[in-house]
Amino acid sequence: MTEADWVVIYEAGNLVEGQMVQAWLQGEGIPARLRYEALHTLIAPVSSPVEVLVPSAWTEKAREVLSESEGLEEWASGRPGFGSD
């Protein structure tokens, strides 16, 4: 799969948020990956923006999953290190 086959589905405010969204999508069976500047992870990993990408064929399904207003919070609450423990 080439870079052109992947589309930005979500723009996270930081790496942790991006990883949460990526894991949530993958948990729903949707391939997902992150794109960010490697330099950011060394300098300011907590506050650098991160793009979450999915293959273009999965865009509609990913949007459906992300449109669930409480879905991410509910997903994260049951996982150590992501939600409120």
C-alpha positions in Angstrom: 0.0 0.0 0.0 1.4 3.4 -1.0 1.3 6.6 1.0 -1.4 7.9 -1.3 -3.7 5.0 -0.3 -3.8 6.3 3.3 -6.0 9.3 4.3 -6.0 11.5 7.4 -9.1 10.6 9.4 -8.3 12.4 12.7 -5.9 15.1 13.9 -4.9 14.5 17.5 -3.4 17.2 19.7 -0.6 14.9 20.9 1.0 11.5 20.5 -1.0 9.9 23.4 -4.3 11.0 22.0 -3.2 9.8 18.6 -2.3 6.4 20.0 -5.6 6.1 21.7 -7.5 6.8 18.5 -5.3 4.4 16.6 -5.9 1.6 19.2 -9.6 2.3 19.2 -9.9 2.0 15.4 -7.7 -1.1 15.3 -9.9 -2.6 18.0 -12.8 -2.1 15.7 -10.9 -4.0 13.0 -9.9 -0.9 11.0 -6.2 -0.6 10.0 -4.7 2.6 11.3 -1.4 4.3 11.6 0.1 7.5 12.9 2.0 10.2 11.1 4.0 12.8 13.0 7.4 14.5 12.9 10.0 12.2 14.5 11.7 15.3 15.9 8.6 16.2 17.8 8.8 12.9 19.8 12.2 13.9 21.1 11.4 17.6 21.8 7.7 17.7 22.9 6.0 14.3 22.6 3.0 15.4 24.7 2.1 18.6 22.8 2.9 17.9 19.1 0.0 17.2 16.7 -0.3 13.7 15.3 -2.4 12.6 12.3 -4.3 9.3 12.4 -4.5 7.7 9.0 -6.6 4.8 7.6 -6.6 3.2 4.1 -8.9 5.1 1.8 -11.2 2.0 1.5 -11.8 2.2 5.3 -12.6 5.9 5.5 -16.4 5.6 5.8 -16.2 2.9 8.5 -13.6 4.9 10.4 -15.8 8.0 10.3 -18.7 6.0 11.6 -16.6 4.7 14.6 -15.2 8.2 15.3 -18.7 9.8 15.2 -19.8 7.9 18.3 -19.6 10.9 20.6 -18.8 8.9 23.8 -17.1 6.0 22.1 -13.5 6.9 22.7 -14.1 7.9 26.3 -15.9 4.6 26.9 -13.2 2.6 25.2 -10.4 4.3 27.1 -12.1 4.0 30.5 -11.7 0.3 30.5 -8.0 0.3 29.7 -5.2 0.9 32.2 -3.2 4.0 31.3 -5.8 5.4 28.9 -8.9 6.2 31.1 -9.6 7.1 34.6 -8.5 4.1 36.7 
